[in-house]
Amino acid sequence: MDHNGGLLSSFNFAHMELEYYACCLPPVFYKNTAHLDLDLCSYRNFCMMEAVKPSAVTPSKSKWIRSLSKVLHLHTATAGIVPDDGVQKVKSKDTEEWNDSKTAKRLSKKFDSLHDEELERKVALEALIAKIFATVSAIKAGYAQLQHAQSPYDAEGIQAADQLIVTDLKKLSELKQCFLKKQYDPSPEHTMILADIQEQKSLSKTFEIMGKKLESQLKLKESEIIFLREKLDESNKHNRLLEKRLNQSGQLFVLDNLQLSSLTPSNFSTVLGQTVKSIRSFVRLMLDEMKSADWDINAAAGSIEQGVVYWKPDDKCFAFESFICREMFKAFHHPYFSLYGNSVSEVKRRPQVFFDRFMEMKSVKVREYLAVKPKSTFAKFCRTKFLQVVHPRMESSFFGNLSNRDMVNSYQFPDTMFFALFTEMAKRVWLLHCLAFAFEPEASIFQISKGCRFSEVYMESVAEEAFLSSESEPRVAFMVVPGFRIHKTVIQAQVYLSQLKTR
């Protein structure tokens, strides 16, 4: 009993001491309190077994205290308890910290190694991309060189540029394979510098070729400017000539103070001269339009006057002048060109009425007059004569359509230089007609037939070469401008004299 009582007392004392030390343990040890409870329970069971089973040797109290102190000292110094094959191994706090530091260093080294590998891979990819861009720039330079060699054509330059492009395309294909196989350049920094230099060279070459191309384009533009300036000067000269033709007959200022009672044949001759000039201006414009439309001038002149031998090639213009005069002076001897038939009243037939019309029309501008009075007698005259003189085929070849004809048919007058010259000519013929019927009796018109002998009284030759010929006497090939008779005064008809062709 003493022995058991002593053992229990020792156990109770040891248990109290364990609880005390457990309270003094650091917080890290609380995670392993299960091990502490297990040790206490084992120790309690061991003591109970010893109490039930008397030992041959009775341990002293100090011995148990020493054993318990060793256990407690072991738990106090423990930083962690790890089971290993049924045996609990305890590591110190310093040892764990040392292991953690070693692991962190090892992980840091591994991370640095991965980072370095990633950086190297990135740099290698940048070097590859730089080589790709340099190669593409070289291809662009080669293509620019190829284009430049095509105009003007340079066979050797084209072949050299083509070879460069093929070489660079092969290099680009090799770079693609390097990327797919991850075969990067061992010295990317050096490669990037070389690629940048190559790209700059290619860009410089491209810009140089573009500069040459721009220089050639500049020269081409300069030549175009010179050509357009010459064309502009020619057009301005042509416009001045047309204006001169329009005003060549001039305004009839000399007849401003003309009175019906003082009307003379010389006044009529003055108006006739201005009328002929206006007709010839229109004929020249018509010939220019024919040449622009690729007309056969010889064939056209032959269709007007057949079997004529001209002294000079330019004399064919008289055939066209003859045609215009024949159409414009048709029905000249009828009042108002027979626009109203025989229904003209006696009042309108009076010389004063025609003289007043002459004085009214001589100073007006045709375009303005037609715009204000599109249904006037003069407007009807312009409409009739235009449709007679300008054939539909002629108008279509000149202007590509029949819009002028359609407008004139509906008494709408086009605003073109061709029609302006025509109306100016028509105005002169109309004024001459009015002045002819202002005489009492009115002036009469006469024509010269083909083949007639030349007469200085009734005729005037437009070709002086006819009198220089040593051959037989020339005959009238055709009449150019009709003649007029006023009282006893004869105004000569203009004719073209020539040797007629014999069949």
LINURNOR-V631977 format. One record per pair of residues at least 24 apart in sequence whose C-alpha atoms are under 8 Angstrom apart, sorted by the first residue. I is the first residue (numbers start at 0). J is the second residue. If there is no record, write none. Layout:
i j
I J
I J
//
This chain:
i j
2 50
3 50
6 46
6 50
7 46
9 60
9 63
10 43
10 46
13 64
13 67
14 39
17 71
20 71
20 75
24 75
27 78
28 77
28 78
28 79
31 79
31 80
35 74
122 187
122 188
123 183
123 184
123 185
123 187
124 183
125 187
125 191
126 184
126 187
126 188
126 190
126 191
126 194
127 174
127 178
127 183
127 184
127 191
129 191
129 194
129 195
130 190
130 191
130 194
130 195
131 171
131 174
132 194
132 198
133 194
133 195
133 197
133 198
133 201
134 167
134 168
134 170
134 171
134 198
135 167
135 171
136 198
136 201
136 202
137 164
137 167
137 197
137 198
137 201
137 202
138 163
138 164
138 167
138 168
139 201
139 205
140 201
140 202
140 204
140 205
143 205
143 208
143 209
144 205
144 208
147 208
147 212
241 280
244 276
244 277
244 280
245 277
245 280
245 420
245 423
247 273
247 276
247 277
248 272
248 273
248 274
248 276
248 277
249 273
250 361
250 362
251 361
251 362
255 358
259 351
259 354
259 437
262 438
264 485
264 488
267 431
267 434
267 435
268 490
270 427
270 430
270 431
271 431
273 427
274 424
274 427
274 428
274 431
275 480
277 420
277 423
277 424
277 427
278 320
278 323
278 324
278 424
279 320
280 420
281 417
281 420
281 421
281 424
282 316
282 319
282 320
282 323
283 316
284 417
286 316
288 397
289 397
291 397
292 396
292 397
304 477
306 499
306 500
307 476
307 497
307 498
307 499
307 500
308 497
308 498
308 499
308 500
309 497
310 462
310 464
310 465
310 497
314 462
317 479
317 495
318 477
318 479
320 479
320 480
321 477
321 478
321 479
321 480
322 479
323 388
324 479
324 480
324 481
325 480
326 384
326 387
326 388
327 384
327 388
327 425
327 428
328 428
331 432
331 444
332 443
332 444
334 436
335 376
335 432
336 380
338 379
338 380
349 437
350 436
350 437
350 438
350 439
351 437
352 437
353 433
353 434
353 436
353 437
354 433
354 434
354 436
354 437
356 433
357 430
357 433
357 434
360 426
360 430
361 430
365 422
365 423
365 426
366 419
369 412
370 412
373 410
373 411
374 410
377 429
378 410
379 410
380 425
381 422
381 425
382 407
382 408
382 410
384 425
385 421
438 485
440 486
441 485
442 483
442 484
442 485
442 486
443 483
443 484
443 485
444 481
444 482
444 483
444 484
445 481
445 482
445 483
445 484
445 492
446 478
446 481
446 482
446 492
447 477
447 478
447 481
447 492
447 494
448 475
448 477
448 478
449 474
449 475
449 476
449 477
449 478
450 474
450 475
450 476
450 477
451 475
453 496
456 489
456 491
457 482
457 489
457 490
457 491
457 492
458 482
458 491
458 492
458 493
458 494
459 491
459 492
459 493
459 494
460 493
460 494
460 495
460 496
461 493
461 494
461 495
461 496
462 495
462 496
465 496
465 497
473 497
473 498
474 498
474 499
//
